[in-house]
Amino acid sequence: MEERRREAHVLQWHPAFYAGIQIELEGETENLFFESEHQLGTKPKEIDVLK
């Protein structure tokens, strides 16, 4: 039961990284555009080979 609880807890590091990078680069904000997330493609993630 304890292992299940640990697996269910997923660390969400994206918001912290986004905030940190904005703080780190705040001196360059006039030259930068910050976007929280950006889709790189229109297709869902796929795997090429499954064994």
C-alpha positions in Angstrom: 0.0 0.0 0.0 2.8 2.4 0.8 4.5 1.8 -2.6 1.2 2.8 -4.3 1.1 6.1 -2.5 4.7 6.9 -3.6 4.0 6.1 -7.2 0.9 8.3 -7.2 2.9 11.3 -6.1 4.4 12.8 -9.2 6.7 15.8 -8.8 5.6 18.7 -10.9 8.8 20.5 -11.7 7.7 22.6 -14.7 6.2 25.5 -12.8 9.2 25.8 -10.5 11.6 25.7 -13.5 9.6 28.3 -15.4 9.6 30.7 -12.4 13.3 30.1 -11.8 14.3 30.8 -15.4 12.3 34.0 -15.3 14.1 35.1 -12.1 17.5 34.1 -13.5 16.9 36.0 -16.8 15.0 39.0 -15.4 17.7 41.4 -16.6 17.0 40.4 -20.2 13.2 40.5 -20.1 13.0 43.2 -22.7 14.7 40.9 -25.2 12.9 37.7 -24.3 9.4 36.2 -24.5 8.5 33.7 -21.9 6.0 31.0 -22.7 5.1 28.4 -20.1 4.5 25.5 -22.5 4.6 25.2 -26.2 3.4 22.3 -28.3 6.2 21.1 -30.7 3.9 19.0 -32.9 0.3 18.2 -33.6 0.6 14.5 -33.3 0.5 12.7 -30.0 3.6 11.0 -28.7 4.4 7.7 -30.4 6.9 4.9 -30.0 8.7 3.5 -33.0 9.3 0.0 -31.8 7.8 -2.1 -29.1 9.2 -5.5 -28.2 
